[in-house]
Amino acid sequence: MNCYTHTSTPAVGICAICQKAVCRNCVARDAPRLACRDCIEGGALMYGFEYKSTAAIGEWPLVHICMGIDPLTMRPRAAKGVVAIGNIAVGGIALGGLTLGLVAIGGLSIGIVCALGGAALGPGLSVGGFAFGSIAVGGLAVGLKYAIGGAAFGPAVIDGRGCDEAVRRPVGAMVGHAFASAKLQSESFQVDPVGADLKVRSTLARVLTQSRTIHATTSKCRSCLDDAASAPVALIQNWRPPTAK
């Protein structure tokens, strides 16, 4: 049997993809199955895409991006790298449909430190439609320590039914500091540091008060009803903008 392309050259096998006889010069891969050059070169169009960075840590490339199916095994490609992006991704930072990593973002994400997705699972922070983790935030949240969501289950929860003091105060402090930091980046304190200071304090107080009022009226939370008339005074009074130059 001779090669399909080089008709005078003996074939060394059959391409697993196109089923044509190929000679040694036409072979692109011989493991795990034999494949010809034409099929491998056209694989980006027929079977998806794959990229691996030359830099690597151990056996893992720094960046691995792939999608589609492997033409030799006819199985979905899986991205494995420090940064992995694909339909199936495993890595330090994993992004895709099904992801597993230290930080995982995807439709179904399993993250050791942080998971973000439609369904987010992990021992750390999980945020998603369904979230399970030490700190879970989502429509349906199951938290080992804190749970925040439409329906939340855990030792300390914030949901439509109520607001536990153990989670209300740390979450309120984090929201307040995050809002203040955002305002610091957006305001120019060099022009009018005193006016900007008062503006941030006023806006922060108004936002925190409104959020507590809304939560208090929807969940009938006693502690929020008690505090709804005022923002956390200590947080606002202790916050200071950068010194004007």
N, C-alpha and C positions, 0 to 999 in steps of 0.2 A: 504494500500500500504506500502510495506517494503522497507528498504534501499537497493540499488543495491549492495553495498559492504557487509553490515551486514544484511544478508537476514532475520534474525529473529528479527530485530529491526525496529519498525515503522518509516517511513519516516516523516520528518517535511516539506519537500518541494521538488522542482525540481531545479536542477542546471541550471542556465540561460545559461551556456556555452555548456555543454555536454548533457543536457536534461535528466540526470539520477536522480532517486530518491535518496535523501540523508537523513541520520539521523542526530541527533544533533552532534554526534562526528565527522561526515564527513564535517560539515559546516566550511568553512574558512572565508567567508564573508556573511553577511546578509543584507548589505546596499551598494550601492543603490539597488542591486539585489542579490539574493542568488547565491553563487558559492561554489563548493566543493573544498577540499584540492588538489586533483589531478590536477584540472584545474588551480588553482592559482599557485601551485608549478611549473607547466609546462608552465606558462605564459611567462617566460623569453625567451623561445624558440619560442612560438607561437605568442606572442603578444608584444614582445619588452622587454625593460629593464627600471627599475626605481630605483633610489637611492636618499635618503634624509638624510642629516646629522642630527645628534641628536641635535647639537647646533642650536639655532634659535634666531632670533630677532623678538619678537612678535609672529605672526603666520607664519612668513616666515623662512624656514630653511636657514642656511648660504649657503649651496650648495644643489641644486636640479638638478639631471640629469635624463632625461627620454627620451624614444623614442618608436615608435610603437603606438599601439592603446590600449585603456582600454578594457579588455575583458568583463567587465560588461556593459558598456555603448556603446561599439563598436565605440567610437569616438577617434580621435587622442589625445594622452597624451599631456599635456601642463606642462612645467617646470616653477615653480614659486618659486623664492628665491632671496636672496641677490646676489648670483651667480647662474644663471639659464642657463642650457645647454640642448638643445633638438630641435626636429623638430619645435616646437612652444615654445618660451621662453619669459618669462616676469620677469624682475628683475632689480636690480641695475646695474649689468653687465650681459647682455643677449647675448648668442651665439647660433646660429642655423639657421634654414631655414627662419622662420618668427619670428622676434625678436622685443621686445618693452622694453625699459629701459633707464636709465640715459646714459649708454654707450651701444650701440647696434651694434652687428656685425652679419651679416647674408645675405641671399639671398635678402630678403626684410627687411630692418632694419628701425626702427623708434626710434631715440634716442633724448632725451631731451638735453643732453650736446654734445654728439658725436654719429654720425651714420656712419657705414662703411659697404658697401655691394653692391650687384648688383644694387639695387635701394635703395638709402639712403635718408631718410626724417627726418627733425627735425628743431627746432628753433636755434640750435647752429651750430657746424661744421658738414658738411655732405660730405662724400667722396664716390664716386661710379660711376658705369656706367652712371646712372642717379642720380643726386644729387640736393636736394632742401634744402636750409637752409640759415641762416644768412651769413655764409661763405660756399660756395659750390664749390667743386672741382670734376670734372668728365668729361666723354665724352660729356654729355649734362648737363650743370650746370646752375641752376637758383638760384641766390643768392639775398637775401634781402639787403645785404650790399656789399659783394665781391663775384665774380664768376670767376672761373678759369677753362678752359677746352677747348675741341675741338670746341664746340659751347657753348658760355657763355652768359647769359642774367642777367642783374642787373644794379644797379647804377654805379658800377665800375667793369670793366671786363678785363681779359686777355684771349684772344683766337686767333684763326688764322686770325681774321680780324683786330685786333689792340690791343693796350695796354694802359690802362688808367693810368695816373700818380698817381691817388689816391690809386691804389692798387699795382702799380709797385714797389714803394719805400719800403713800409712795407714788401712786400713779399721778395724783394731782401735782406733786412736786416735780415729777419728770416732765409733765406737760407744761408746767409753768416755766421751767428752765429752758426747755426746747423753744418755747415761744419767745422768750426773752432773747435767746441766742439768735434766732431768726431776725428779730427786729434789730439787733445790734449790727448784723451784716447789711441790712437794707437801709439803715439811717446814716446820715452823715453827721457825726458828732463834732467834727471840726468846725462846722458852720455855726451850729447853735446847740452846744452840749446841754445847756440847762433846759431849753425848750424840748429837745429830743428826749431827755431824761423824763420830763413830766409826761410827754406823749406816750412813751413806752409804759410807764407806770399806769397811766389812765387806761390804755388799751388792754394791758394785761389784767387789770382788775375787772374791767368790763367783760372780757372773754371768760375768765374763770367764774365770775358771778353768773353769767348767762348759762354756762354749761352746767353749773350746779343747780340752777333753777329749773332747767329743762329736765335734768335727771330726777330731781326731787319730785316734780309734778307727774312724771311718767311712772316712776317706780315707787312713789310714796315712801322713799327712804328717809327715816327719821333724822339721821345724822346730817344728811344733805339739806333737809328742810331747815334744820337749825342753823346751818352755815350759809344758806343760799343768799342771805341778805348782804354778805360781805365776802370779799376774796381773802385768801390767806395773807394776813397783814405782814407777818414776819418775812415771807418770801419777797413781797414788794418793797418793804422798807429796807431790807438788807441788800437788795440788788443795786449795783452801781454801774453806770456806763464807763467806758474807757476815758481816761483823762485827756482832754483836748490838747492837741499839740499847737 
